Amino acid sequence: MHTGIHHTAFEYDSFDDLMSSFARLKQTGIEPAYCLNHGVATSLYYSDPDQNLVELQVDNFGNWDASAEWMRTSEAFRQNPIGAFFDPDRVLAAYKAGATFEQLQNDTYAGTHSPSKSPNLHLPPVG
């Protein structure tokens, strides 16, 4: 454990912009610590040397009013409020192959494109 900021978030206008940033950062050797489809947002979390996180994300509904409504009324969100981890390389490959943002939202939230191993969230031990 350490003292510091947990994370700062930056919102992109589009999924295409988010995936372009992922590809650009990856080319320089910067890869996300983990990626989550929260249902309301698709997020890439990057860790700095002090273990602070920077979240790059896009709203899955295009506006926060629609997202808030989905959180209030969705059975899927009630059952899984955190969302599902995904492998950004697999998602980018599917996107480049023609998968739509909407299809990828559904697929990643359902667990398709999941990472090969569980990410280390750096959570303190329980108990």
PAZASE-907389 format. One line per field, with one value per residue (C-alpha): residue number from 1; residue in one letter; x, y, z. Coordinates in steps of 0.5 Angstrom, whole numbers, plus 2048, in hexadecimal, padded with zeros to 3 digits. Example, Ala and Ser with C-alpha at 12.3 -4.5 7.8 and 13.67 -1.06 7.14 Angstrom:
<sites>
i c(1,2)
aa c(A,S)
x c(819,81B)
y c(7F7,7FE)
z c(810,80E)
</sites>
This chain:
<sites>
i c(1,2,3,4,5,6,7,8,9,10,11,12,13,14,15,16,17,18,19,20,21,22,23,24,25,26,27,28,29,30,31,32,33,34,35,36,37,38,39,40,41,42,43,44,45,46,47,48,49,50,51,52,53,54,55,56,57,58,59,60,61,62,63,64,65,66,67,68,69,70,71,72,73,74,75,76,77,78,79,80,81,82,83,84,85,86,87,88,89,90,91,92,93,94,95,96,97,98,99,100,101,102,103,104,105,106,107,108,109,110,111,112,113,114,115,116,117,118,119,120,121,122,123,124,125,126,127)
aa c(M,H,T,G,I,H,H,T,A,F,E,Y,D,S,F,D,D,L,M,S,S,F,A,R,L,K,Q,T,G,I,E,P,A,Y,C,L,N,H,G,V,A,T,S,L,Y,Y,S,D,P,D,Q,N,L,V,E,L,Q,V,D,N,F,G,N,W,D,A,S,A,E,W,M,R,T,S,E,A,F,R,Q,N,P,I,G,A,F,F,D,P,D,R,V,L,A,A,Y,K,A,G,A,T,F,E,Q,L,Q,N,D,T,Y,A,G,T,H,S,P,S,K,S,P,N,L,H,L,P,P,V,G)
x c(800,802,7FF,7FE,7F8,7F4,7F3,7F2,7ED,7ED,7E7,7E7,7E2,7E2,7E4,7E8,7EC,7ED,7F0,7F4,7F7,7F8,7FC,800,802,804,808,80D,80C,807,801,7FB,7FC,7F5,7EE,7E7,7E0,7DC,7D6,7D6,7DD,7E2,7E9,7F0,7F4,7FB,800,805,80C,809,803,7FE,7F9,7F7,7F1,7EF,7E8,7E2,7DB,7D7,7D1,7D3,7D0,7D0,7C9,7C8,7CD,7CA,7C3,7C7,7CA,7C3,7BF,7C4,7C3,7CA,7CD,7CA,7CD,7D4,7D5,7DC,7DC,7E1,7E8,7EB,7F1,7F2,7F6,7F0,7EB,7F0,7F1,7E9,7E8,7ED,7E9,7E3,7DF,7DB,7DC,7D5,7D7,7DD,7D9,7D5,7DB,7DF,7DA,7D8,7DF,7E1,7E8,7EA,7F2,7F5,7F7,7F4,7F6,7FA,7F5,7FA,7F5,7F6,7F6,7EF,7EE)
y c(800,807,80E,812,813,80D,80F,815,814,817,816,815,817,810,809,80A,810,80B,805,80A,80C,805,803,80A,808,801,803,807,801,804,7FE,7FF,7FB,7F9,7FA,7FA,7FB,7FE,7FD,805,806,803,804,803,804,805,805,80A,809,80A,806,80B,80A,80E,80C,80D,80C,80D,80D,807,80B,811,815,815,816,80F,80C,80E,80B,805,804,805,800,7FB,7F4,7F3,7F8,7F6,7EF,7F2,7F9,7F9,7F6,7F1,7F1,7F1,7F0,7F7,7F3,7EF,7F4,7F9,7F3,7F1,7F9,7F9,7F3,7F7,7F5,7FC,7FF,7FD,7F5,7F6,7F9,7F3,7EE,7F1,7F2,7EB,7E8,7E7,7EA,7E9,7E9,7E3,7E4,7E8,7EF,7F1,7F7,7F8,7F8,7F7,7F0,7EF,7ED)
z c(800,7FF,800,7FA,7F4,7F2,7EB,7E6,7E0,7D9,7D5,7CD,7C8,7C5,7C5,7BF,7C3,7C9,7C5,7C1,7C7,7CA,7C3,7C3,7CB,7C9,7C4,7C9,7CE,7D2,7D4,7D8,7DF,7DE,7D9,7DC,7D8,7DE,7DA,7DA,7D8,7D4,7D8,7D7,7DE,7DE,7E4,7E5,7E9,7EF,7EE,7ED,7E7,7E1,7DE,7D7,7D5,7D1,7D3,7D0,7CF,7CC,7D1,7D9,7D9,7D6,7DA,7E0,7DE,7DC,7E3,7E6,7E2,7DF,7E2,7DF,7E3,7EA,7E9,7E7,7E9,7E8,7E1,7DD,7DC,7D5,7D1,7CD,7C7,7C6,7C6,7C1,7BC,7BC,7BB,7B5,7B2,7B2,7B9,7BB,7C2,7C4,7C2,7C6,7CC,7CC,7CB,7D0,7D6,7D4,7D5,7CE,7CD,7D4,7D6,7D7,7DE,7E3,7E4,7EB,7ED,7F3,7F8,800,803,806,80D)
</sites>
